[in-house]
Structures are given as structure tokens and as C-alpha cells.
Amino acid sequence: MAAVVTNAATFVLGFVEGGGGEEESSTFLVSPDVGLMLWTLLSFFVALYVLRKYAFPKITEALDKRQHAIEDSIDTANRTKAEADELLAEYRERLKEARVQAEEIVTRARAAGASTERESVEAARVKREELMAQARKDIEAETRRAIGEIRNEVADLTVAATEKVTRKTLTAEDQKRLVDEALGELDFTALSGERR
């Protein structure tokens, strides 16, 4: 090592003093000294040994740690991606199921609405028919009652009129005959809305 430093110093001094030192420098570079080569090789192997003993293991260890960290990061990223893909597939499946359920609910609601509408229309029709039938019965009953009252009134008036005209009291048999004749002449079917 000292020889290398000595030769380098000689070269620099020769260059500075000699105005270039082309002869010495060309000799020094073209034909190296054996001692210089041995010292250079010795310095190289010592440096290599020191690097192998102390620096390379730490560098290798740092590189291995870095490699493991990168591999762990890649594994974690792959696991995270797989989980994300799984969650996405599950989300899509649930979304699909939710859409199917929503369509089923809408279909059932439409069917229920249509059924309720049909039932309401049918119930209204039945109620209307019941009300119409009841109204007909009420009208017929009222008509019969009114006709009965009219018959009684006609009978009473006929008997009274006959007694006034004849100025005598009629027997029950005569009253009945006169009432039947008077009632026969009246058209009660026109009053009840019936046709013969």
C-alpha cells in the first residue's frame, strides 16, 4: 500500500516538475511494478475478506429482510385482493337476490292489489244487488200495504156511499158484495206497477 502511495506521489511530482512526465508515466502505466501488483492484490484480498466477513452478511441480511418484506407485502396484497373479490362476489350475489326479492314483492303486491280490487268490485256488486233486492221487497211490501189501505178505504167509502144513496143499512152480505164489485172495477195492478 505504501508503494502505491509512493508511486502515485512520484508520478504527480514528476508531472509537476518535469512538465508532463510523459516518459515515466507511460512506463509506469505500461509496465507495472511486481511489488505494486502484489500490494494491490493483497489490498484487494484484505478488502474482499473484510467486506465478506462484515459487510456482505449485513447487506445479504438486509436484502433478505427486504425480500421477505416485499414477499409478505405481495402475499398480503394477494390475500386482500382475494378477500375483496370474494366480498364483491358476495355483494353482487346479495344484490341479485335483493333484486329478485324486490321483483317478487312487487309481483305479489300487484297480484294482491288486483285480487283486492276484484274482491272489492265483487263485494260492491253483491252489496248493490242485496240493496236492490231489499229495496224491491220494501217497495212491494209498501205497495201491498198501500193497496190494502186503498181497498179498505174504497170499501168503507162504497158502503158509506151506498148507505147514503139507498138510505138504509146494508147487511154484511150486501156490503161484501158491493165491496167486491167496487174492487173488481178498480185496476190495482196499475198502482203496484204489475202487468197482467
C-alpha positions in Angstrom: 0.0 0.0 0.0 2.8 2.3 0.8 4.4 1.6 -2.6 1.2 2.6 -4.3 1.1 5.8 -2.4 4.9 6.4 -3.2 4.4 5.7 -6.9 1.4 7.9 -7.1 3.3 10.7 -5.4 6.3 10.2 -7.7 4.0 10.4 -10.7 2.4 13.6 -9.6 5.7 15.2 -8.7 7.3 14.1 -11.9 4.3 15.5 -13.8 4.5 18.8 -12.0 8.4 19.2 -12.1 9.1 17.6 -15.4 6.4 19.4 -17.3 4.3 16.5 -18.1 6.4 13.4 -17.1 5.3 11.5 -20.2 8.2 9.0 -20.1 7.8 8.0 -16.5 4.0 7.9 -16.6 3.9 5.8 -19.8 6.5 3.4 -18.3 4.6 3.3 -15.0 1.3 2.6 -16.8 2.5 0.2 -19.4 4.9 -1.9 -17.4 3.7 -2.1 -13.8 6.0 -3.0 -10.9 5.6 -6.5 -9.5 5.7 -5.2 -5.9 3.0 -2.8 -6.7 0.9 -5.6 -8.2 1.4 -7.8 -5.1 0.4 -4.9 -2.8 -2.6 -4.2 -4.9 -3.6 -7.8 -4.9 -3.0 -8.1 -1.2 -5.1 -4.9 -0.5 -7.8 -6.2 -2.8 -8.0 -9.6 -0.9 -7.9 -7.9 2.5 -10.7 -5.6 1.4 -12.6 -8.5 0.0 -12.1 -10.5 3.2 -13.3 -7.6 5.4 -16.2 -7.0 3.1 -17.1 -10.7 3.2 -16.7 -11.0 6.9 -18.5 -7.8 8.0 -20.3 -6.0 5.2 -21.7 -8.8 2.9 -23.6 -10.7 5.7 -25.3 -7.4 6.8 -26.0 -6.5 3.2 -27.3 -10.0 2.5 -29.4 -9.9 5.7 -30.8 -6.5 4.7 -31.6 -7.8 1.2 -33.2 -10.9 2.6 -35.3 -8.8 5.0 -36.3 -6.6 2.2 -37.1 -9.6 0.0 -39.2 -11.1 2.8 -41.0 -7.8 3.5 -41.7 -7.5 -0.3 -42.9 -11.1 -0.4 -45.1 -10.5 2.7 -46.5 -7.4 1.2 -47.3 -9.3 -2.1 -48.9 -12.1 -0.1 -50.9 -9.6 1.9 -51.9 -7.8 -1.2 -53.0 -11.1 -2.8 -55.0 -12.1 0.2 -56.6 -8.7 0.4 -57.4 -8.8 -3.3 -58.9 -12.3 -2.9 -61.0 -11.2 0.1 -62.1 -8.1 -1.9 -63.0 -10.3 -4.8 -64.9 -12.6 -2.5 -66.7 -9.7 -0.9 -67.5 -8.3 -4.2 -68.9 -11.6 -5.5 -70.9 -11.9 -2.2 -72.2 -8.3 -2.6 -73.2 -9.0 -6.2 -75.0 -12.2 -5.2 -76.8 -10.4 -2.4 -77.7 -7.6 -4.7 -79.0 -10.1 -7.3 -81.1 -11.8 -4.5 -82.4 -8.4 -3.3 -83.5 -7.6 -6.9 -85.2 -10.9 -7.2 -86.9 -10.4 -3.9 -87.9 -6.9 -4.8 -89.4 -8.2 -8.1 -91.3 -10.9 -6.2 -92.6 -8.3 -3.7 -93.8 -6.1 -6.5 -95.4 -9.0 -8.3 -97.1 -10.2 -5.1 -98.2 -6.6 -4.3 -99.7 -6.2 -7.8 -101.4 -9.6 -7.5 -102.8 -8.7 -4.1 -103.9 -5.3 -5.4 -105.7 -6.9 -8.3 -107.2 -9.5 -6.0 -108.3 -6.9 -3.6 -109.8 -4.8 -6.4 -111.7 -7.9 -7.8 -112.9 -8.7 -4.3 -114.0 -5.1 -3.7 -115.8 -4.9 -7.0 -117.5 -8.3 -6.3 -118.4 -7.2 -2.8 -119.8 -3.9 -4.1 -121.8 -5.8 -6.7 -123.2 -8.2 -4.1 -124.0 -5.3 -1.8 -125.7 -3.4 -4.6 -127.8 -6.5 -5.5 -128.7 -7.0 -1.8 -129.7 -3.4 -1.5 -131.7 -3.6 -4.8 -133.4 -6.8 -3.6 -134.2 -5.2 -0.3 -135.4 -2.1 -1.9 -137.7 -4.2 -4.2 -139.0 -6.1 -1.2 -139.6 -2.8 0.7 -141.4 -1.3 -2.4 -143.5 -4.4 -2.8 -144.4 -4.5 0.9 -145.2 -0.8 0.9 -147.2 -1.2 -2.3 -149.2 -4.1 -0.8 -149.8 -2.1 2.4 -150.9 0.9 0.4 -153.2 -1.2 -1.8 -154.6 -2.8 1.3 -155.3 0.6 2.7 -156.8 1.8 -0.5 -159.1 -1.3 -0.6 -160.2 -0.7 2.9 -160.8 3.0 2.1 -162.7 2.1 -1.1 -164.7 -0.5 0.8 -165.6 2.0 3.5 -166.4 4.7 1.0 -168.5 2.3 -1.1 -170.5 1.2 1.9 -171.0 4.7 3.1 -172.0 5.9 -0.3 -174.4 3.1 -0.8 -176.0 3.6 2.5 -176.4 7.3 1.7 -177.9 6.6 -1.7 -180.2 3.9 -0.5 -180.8 5.4 2.9 -180.8 2.1 4.5 -178.3 0.0 6.4 -176.9 -2.8 4.4 -176.4 -6.3 5.7 -173.0 -7.8 5.9 -173.7 -9.9 2.9 -174.7 -6.9 0.8 -171.7 -4.9 2.0 -169.4 -7.7 0.9 -171.0 -8.0 -2.5 -170.8 -4.2 -3.1 -167.2 -4.1 -1.9 -166.2 -6.9 -4.2 -168.0 -5.3 -7.2 -166.3 -2.0 -6.5 -162.9 -3.5 -6.0 -163.3 -5.5 -9.2 -163.9 -2.4 -11.2 -160.6 -0.8 -9.8 -157.3 -1.7 -11.5 -154.9 -2.2 -8.6 -152.3 -3.6 -10.9 -151.6 -0.2 -12.3 -151.0 1.1 -8.8 -148.5 -1.7 -7.9 -146.7 -1.5 -11.3 -147.6 -5.1 -12.1 -148.8 -6.1 -15.6 -151.2 -8.9 -16.3 
